[in-house]
């Protein structure tokens, strides 16, 4: 069974986040996980009005 997860993270402490990143890929891959897309660009909010 496949599952897809989409997430957006706000990183408040880059040092703690790096520690998380160091441990995440091995665990993720051990369970057959695969990153399909990733980005480090800043998010942008666009408000649309009308039809």
QUIHU-V21644 format. One record per backbone hydrogen bond with DSSP energy under -0.5 kcal/mol. CO is the residue of the C=O (numbers start at 1). NH is the residue of the N-H. If there is no record, write none. Layout:
CO_NH / CO_NH
//
This chain:
9_11 / 10_12 / 13_17 / 14_18 / 15_19 / 16_20 / 17_21 / 18_22 / 19_23 / 20_23 / 20_24 / 21_25 / 23_27 / 24_28 / 25_29 / 26_30 / 27_31 / 28_31 / 28_33 / 29_32 / 34_36 / 44_46 / 46_48
//
